[in-house]
Amino acid sequence: MSKMLENLIEQATELLKRYDGAVLLLEKKAEDYSVRLAHETDDSIALLKKEIAILDVDETINILRSVSNKNIEALTVKSQEITAEMEQKLQNLDIEQVIADFKTEADAIVKSIKDEVVTTSPNNITNFTILSSKNIKLNRDASCIQGNSTYSSLIKVAKNRFAIAKLLYGSGRTEATLTPFSIDGNGKLSVSEPAQMFLNTSGAGISTTQFFSADNTGKLFAYGHNMYPGQSSHQFGYFYGRVNENNNVVDVGYSTDPNYHQNNGQYGGMLDGDGNGFYADGSSYNQSDSKQRSIHINYSGDTPSLKVHNPSSDTSTGYASHFIGQEGVSNAGITGIVHYRTSANAYKERAFNSDGSSAEYEISGWDSEMVAFVLSNGKVLNITRGSAGYIACVYAAYNNRTIVNDINFDLNHFYPYWSNANITNVAKDTWLIFNYQIRAIFTMHINPDTYEMTIIDGIDSGLLTGNNSQLSVKVGGASNEFLIVSQHQENNFQTVKVIKNPLKMKK
């Protein structure tokens, strides 16, 4: 996007803010005037009646007529002056030069936009072949028709199978559902019935929730501040479920627990040895002392095994790295990374292995958007934004960390809009990435030895997705020939489109 357009957007945003502020101020003044009017109406009417009783109507009309005539004469003179001034300016104006200047400026703007599109979109594709599309119903309980676009997650179960996790509520009821769907060889969608991970009939309410999944495992774990079964108010807790080989939702569960609550978002994990499960580490805090906790998730079995780590933080705030796995790659020695602090100026990075053991490192500041790529050699490249700029660390294991000072790529191009919702491994050390801010979908390769990043291919996704953060983009099909685009919505539906993938998948 050109700088001029960015400035225009900033100015428009600022005007909207000022407009909203003015509206609020006017509404407040209107309320004040209404109250005053209610109190003063009776007195005002009495006073007016007295004034009318003593008013000389004929004389008043004569005075008003005289004043009006004087105002009309003054306006006529002023109008004639303005007309004369405008005619003089028009005579002195070089219309042809104005048109020429405008055309030059317009051509420059158009060129800058085209240059940007070409830069982010080597294919320069503006049309997409939509193979199928469905507005998928996600509620199992008839009352639970309200939701939030943030409290939803698209998970990849297998090459042609997916599922949508969703929190919903309504009429004193709350549910968490998991809805499987699949695509055939032609990209046609087939949708299963939603399954409940929990149902609460004692209260309606959803809130901050973060979701954990790893592609091709079919497993979903989430925790947050919701109305869980038997509760009439929001509670800290978690829920989970998995989609089996028959596309059925099984082994669901939930629990209230004072250690489980932190941020919204989509998080991944490290695959276990057989690739059917994953390990992950999340940021959380305890309800009683409001201090940071780290949650270690071992989802290698049919249900998750959990551990809570207390790092003796001075605050509830903390962050977890968005782990982005790679098919067929597992490293039990490094499964998750979290940030927290122990005092106002003492920030820490803690890394975990599969059994929950950890090591602590000093850092200059924490990062809410850090991302970790699992490379084909088993190492993990974790990218953060420190006070001195971007920092990349390579973990061979939780207790084996190396800082990489130079990465040959402009991370500002898409960082910090990373998450497990819109990054998918598509080939060896290669990922498909959707960046809603620049409205681009592209493929990126990371050299596992030098950590050099290379853009392989890209398209302008604007006509397909718009500037929308509440989208998930995955790949599907035997050879990743489909893009699966899921539009998160505020209600009990979610739109899914299957699109012919126009991108190159390999370097």
Disulfide bonds with the S-S distance in Angstrom:
none
